[in-house]
Amino acid sequence: MSEFIDTIANDATGAPNIKKTPIEDPVGDTSLPKDHPYYNIPINFNIIQPVYNNNEEYREVLKELCYLRYPDTFPKGDYPEDTDPESRHEMTYDLENMTYALDFTWHHTKSHPLFTHLYMIAAREMMTEELEIGLALMFSYDYLCYFYPVFREYMILDKQFMDTHPLYVLLKQKIEKK
């Protein structure tokens, strides 16, 4: 039996097009049974609050949070021998799983006015009003530790999320300070 996930992409008109895509290498908590609803969710909701104090810790949190995969060895190619660990990390970045996590988050928040407001404020930092840019910024070093708990609460509270929630208020204050 082949497993499938919903893949969200835009068609030629820009409208969302959801199609079934076979799961070859599931992303998510594969320790759960395959019929469990969280088996292939690309965000690790077991993490309550991401904590990091430097770039290396942030990258590790992002790896655990979004189930990012990195090869154990340096990728093949003509890279300088003295390439630093951060550059090697960038060269082996798991774009596929990160995109999956961002798409999942976008799919669940793009129609919620509180999240679109946050995305708009963040996007303005980059001198744009593209909400997807704002979402990407929510996963940045500056905001991930504030955004993820808000998103997690939103998902857990079954989308009954209010602008008075203390985590939302804190995130909004952090974004507005910039």
JOZIUR-V388051 format. One record per residue. N is the residue number from 1. RES is the residue in one letter. PSI is psi in whole degrees, 0 to 359 (none if undefined). Layout:
n->N res->RES psi->PSI
n->N res->RES psi->PSI
//
This chain:
n->1 res->M psi->128
n->2 res->S psi->137
n->3 res->E psi->153
n->4 res->F psi->154
n->5 res->I psi->158
n->6 res->D psi->124
n->7 res->T psi->131
n->8 res->I psi->125
n->9 res->A psi->160
n->10 res->N psi->139
n->11 res->D psi->188
n->12 res->A psi->333
n->13 res->T psi->353
n->14 res->G psi->357
n->15 res->A psi->146
n->16 res->P psi->140
n->17 res->N psi->111
n->18 res->I psi->126
n->19 res->K psi->158
n->20 res->K psi->128
n->21 res->T psi->134
n->22 res->P psi->143
n->23 res->I psi->112
n->24 res->E psi->319
n->25 res->D psi->92
n->26 res->P psi->147
n->27 res->V psi->139
n->28 res->G psi->193
n->29 res->D psi->88
n->30 res->T psi->358
n->31 res->S psi->345
n->32 res->L psi->157
n->33 res->P psi->149
n->34 res->K psi->337
n->35 res->D psi->1
n->36 res->H psi->139
n->37 res->P psi->338
n->38 res->Y psi->7
n->39 res->Y psi->316
n->40 res->N psi->32
n->41 res->I psi->129
n->42 res->P psi->9
n->43 res->I psi->132
n->44 res->N psi->94
n->45 res->F psi->359
n->46 res->N psi->338
n->47 res->I psi->126
n->48 res->I psi->308
n->49 res->Q psi->114
n->50 res->P psi->133
n->51 res->V psi->128
n->52 res->Y psi->150
n->53 res->N psi->357
n->54 res->N psi->175
n->55 res->N psi->321
n->56 res->E psi->316
n->57 res->E psi->322
n->58 res->Y psi->314
n->59 res->R psi->322
n->60 res->E psi->318
n->61 res->V psi->314
n->62 res->L psi->321
n->63 res->K psi->312
n->64 res->E psi->321
n->65 res->L psi->319
n->66 res->C psi->14
n->67 res->Y psi->43
n->68 res->L psi->140
n->69 res->R psi->138
n->70 res->Y psi->141
n->71 res->P psi->149
n->72 res->D psi->333
n->73 res->T psi->161
n->74 res->F psi->138
n->75 res->P psi->151
n->76 res->K psi->145
n->77 res->G psi->178
n->78 res->D psi->79
n->79 res->Y psi->147
n->80 res->P psi->144
n->81 res->E psi->326
n->82 res->D psi->30
n->83 res->T psi->129
n->84 res->D psi->159
n->85 res->P psi->322
n->86 res->E psi->320
n->87 res->S psi->320
n->88 res->R psi->320
n->89 res->H psi->315
n->90 res->E psi->323
n->91 res->M psi->340
n->92 res->T psi->16
n->93 res->Y psi->134
n->94 res->D psi->79
n->95 res->L psi->324
n->96 res->E psi->309
n->97 res->N psi->327
n->98 res->M psi->318
n->99 res->T psi->318
n->100 res->Y psi->317
n->101 res->A psi->317
n->102 res->L psi->317
n->103 res->D psi->319
n->104 res->F psi->313
n->105 res->T psi->314
n->106 res->W psi->314
n->107 res->H psi->323
n->108 res->H psi->350
n->109 res->T psi->346
n->110 res->K psi->338
n->111 res->S psi->0
n->112 res->H psi->122
n->113 res->P psi->328
n->114 res->L psi->320
n->115 res->F psi->319
n->116 res->T psi->327
n->117 res->H psi->314
n->118 res->L psi->316
n->119 res->Y psi->322
n->120 res->M psi->314
n->121 res->I psi->315
n->122 res->A psi->319
n->123 res->A psi->327
n->124 res->R psi->335
n->125 res->E psi->330
n->126 res->M psi->15
n->127 res->M psi->45
n->128 res->T psi->167
n->129 res->E psi->17
n->130 res->E psi->116
n->131 res->L psi->327
n->132 res->E psi->327
n->133 res->I psi->319
n->134 res->G psi->319
n->135 res->L psi->314
n->136 res->A psi->321
n->137 res->L psi->333
n->138 res->M psi->337
n->139 res->F psi->7
n->140 res->S psi->168
n->141 res->Y psi->316
n->142 res->D psi->331
n->143 res->Y psi->343
n->144 res->L psi->317
n->145 res->C psi->342
n->146 res->Y psi->322
n->147 res->F psi->312
n->148 res->Y psi->314
n->149 res->P psi->327
n->150 res->V psi->312
n->151 res->F psi->318
n->152 res->R psi->313
n->153 res->E psi->317
n->154 res->Y psi->315
n->155 res->M psi->320
n->156 res->I psi->322
n->157 res->L psi->10
n->158 res->D psi->44
n->159 res->K psi->13
n->160 res->Q psi->69
n->161 res->F psi->132
n->162 res->M psi->157
n->163 res->D psi->356
n->164 res->T psi->357
n->165 res->H psi->131
n->166 res->P psi->325
n->167 res->L psi->322
n->168 res->Y psi->315
n->169 res->V psi->315
n->170 res->L psi->314
n->171 res->L psi->315
n->172 res->K psi->319
n->173 res->Q psi->318
n->174 res->K psi->318
n->175 res->I psi->319
n->176 res->E psi->339
n->177 res->K psi->334
n->178 res->K psi->none
//
